[in-house]
Amino acid sequence: IQFGFVTLFVASFPLAPLFALLNNIIEIRLDAKKFVTELRRPVAARAKDIGIWYDILRGVAKVAVIINAFVISFTSDFIPRMVYQYMYSPDGSLHGFVNHTLSYFNVSHFEHGKETMDPMPYGYAIEVCR
């Protein structure tokens, strides 16, 4: 369960592997103390491999790659930047991306009494605000 949570959501919470490591170190120490002082030695049994758990862990790791890719792509500006660069940019660069992402508001649409106090703050009339 811990492997699943850490690998699936490491892009959302990058400190998860550190906390998992600290948790495992503490848990190993506590289990070692318990085995030494309270329990009898377990009977050893040979195993060829970890069985079905290998396929489960491999599947979780593949799903984790897909989920982390979606988390990164939907929470970053990568996709909007690429759309601007290839679809809207006149020269194929990101020059003008910030102005493209800002919304425009026509100042003539202000309600009566809500407009700015100074209609010409820069010496000329402002028609559009971002």
DOFITI-44719 format. One line per field, with one value per residue (C-alpha): residue number from 1; x, y, z; residue in three letters. Coordinates in steps of 0.05 Angstrom, whole numbers. Example, Ala and Ser with C-alpha at 12.3 -4.5 7.8 and 13.67 -1.06 7.14 Angstrom:
2
papa: 1:2 .
X: 246:273 .
Y: -90:-21 .
Z: 156:143 .
lumvo: ALA:SER .
This chain:
130
papa: 1:2:3:4:5:6:7:8:9:10:11:12:13:14:15:16:17:18:19:20:21:22:23:24:25:26:27:28:29:30:31:32:33:34:35:36:37:38:39:40:41:42:43:44:45:46:47:48:49:50:51:52:53:54:55:56:57:58:59:60:61:62:63:64:65:66:67:68:69:70:71:72:73:74:75:76:77:78:79:80:81:82:83:84:85:86:87:88:89:90:91:92:93:94:95:96:97:98:99:100:101:102:103:104:105:106:107:108:109:110:111:112:113:114:115:116:117:118:119:120:121:122:123:124:125:126:127:128:129:130 .
X: 0:56:92:27:14:86:94:24:26:100:88:35:74:149:166:127:189:227:170:163:238:234:173:207:270:229:186:247:278:213:203:275:266:201:233:292:254:183:178:209:252:208:216:251:217:247:212:228:207:155:101:41:67:118:64:23:82:100:28:25:91:64:0:42:80:14:-17:45:49:-24:-13:48:15:-50:-17:38:38:71:10:-15:55:61:-8:11:79:52:-17:-17:54:72:145:142:170:139:146:78:53:38:-3:-40:-60:-86:-160:-183:-236:-264:-266:-329:-366:-356:-421:-439:-404:-352:-305:-237:-229:-179:-202:-133:-80:-24:-44:-87:-153:-147:-196:-176:-152:-119 .
Y: 0:47:33:48:114:138:121:144:212:231:288:317:308:303:291:225:181:214:201:130:118:145:104:41:53:61:1:-44:-23:-36:-104:-123:-108:-147:-208:-207:-198:-225:-277:-343:-351:-362:-426:-412:-433:-429:-390:-385:-311:-264:-294:-253:-193:-180:-171:-127:-81:-77:-58:-5:24:30:63:110:134:151:185:227:248:272:308:344:361:388:428:461:513:464:450:522:545:493:511:585:571:527:556:631:656:693:672:606:633:646:721:750:689:729:781:725:692:755:771:836:882:942:999:1027:967:992:1005:1077:1101:1044:1073:1099:1167:1194:1178:1196:1174:1169:1229:1188:1151:1078:1035:964:937:870 .
Z: 0:17:-49:-86:-51:-57:-131:-152:-119:-116:-165:-118:-54:-67:6:6:-9:49:98:72:83:154:168:143:183:247:231:217:284:321:287:302:375:376:343:391:455:447:391:373:312:251:211:145:80:11:-43:-117:-122:-94:-137:-159:-121:-175:-227:-180:-164:-238:-255:-200:-226:-297:-273:-230:-291:-326:-265:-251:-324:-321:-254:-281:-348:-317:-261:-302:-358:-406:-449:-454:-472:-527:-554:-556:-587:-644:-656:-638:-638:-702:-700:-662:-597:-529:-537:-520:-481:-418:-455:-491:-425:-392:-400:-430:-400:-436:-386:-418:-387:-316:-279:-268:-205:-206:-259:-242:-209:-261:-332:-361:-311:-364:-406:-453:-446:-427:-466:-446:-379:-367 .
lumvo: ILE:GLN:PHE:GLY:PHE:VAL:THR:LEU:PHE:VAL:ALA:SER:PHE:PRO:LEU:ALA:PRO:LEU:PHE:ALA:LEU:LEU:ASN:ASN:ILE:ILE:GLU:ILE:ARG:LEU:ASP:ALA:LYS:LYS:PHE:VAL:THR:GLU:LEU:ARG:ARG:PRO:VAL:ALA:ALA:ARG:ALA:LYS:ASP:ILE:GLY:ILE:TRP:TYR:ASP:ILE:LEU:ARG:GLY:VAL:ALA:LYS:VAL:ALA:VAL:ILE:ILE:ASN:ALA:PHE:VAL:ILE:SER:PHE:THR:SER:ASP:PHE:ILE:PRO:ARG:MET:VAL:TYR:GLN:TYR:MET:TYR:SER:PRO:ASP:GLY:SER:LEU:HIS:GLY:PHE:VAL:ASN:HIS:THR:LEU:SER:TYR:PHE:ASN:VAL:SER:HIS:PHE:GLU:HIS:GLY:LYS:GLU:THR:MET:ASP:PRO:MET:PRO:TYR:GLY:TYR:ALA:ILE:GLU:VAL:CYS:ARG .
